[in-house]
Amino acid sequence: MALLSAGEYAKALKTSETASEVAARKNDFRLHGAALRVQAAPGAGLGLKDAARAAIERAVSILETYGSPYILLLSYEESSRITGNNQHALCAHDLRSSVFWPSFALTAK
């Protein structure tokens, strides 16, 4: 993510592709999905729309089964931005408000 923040999209893409490949070989589905999510962002930044779309769609598919709620939330948000999938925007909103907002609301005073 540091490479993305620095605008180093090509390096971020290569790093996330490597992480995704290693995780897939190890059958680490959670890490594979997270790496695909990260892979989508630099792909979109480099104008590789089809590759970014494929990566984020695969990431969401994996993370809906194996991901943590927070990483799934980030994936839904990224998918909504990259693909324009309004259903994923709604899923992100629902997940954020049902899982994350209530605990924040109870502690905020």
Secondary structure, DSSP 8 states (H G I E B T S, - for coil): -HHHHTT-HHHHHHHHHHHHHHHHHTT-HHHHHHHHHHHHHHHHHTT-HHHHHHHHHHHHHHHHHHS-HHHHHHHHHHHHHHH--HHHHHHHHHHIIIIIHHHHHHH--
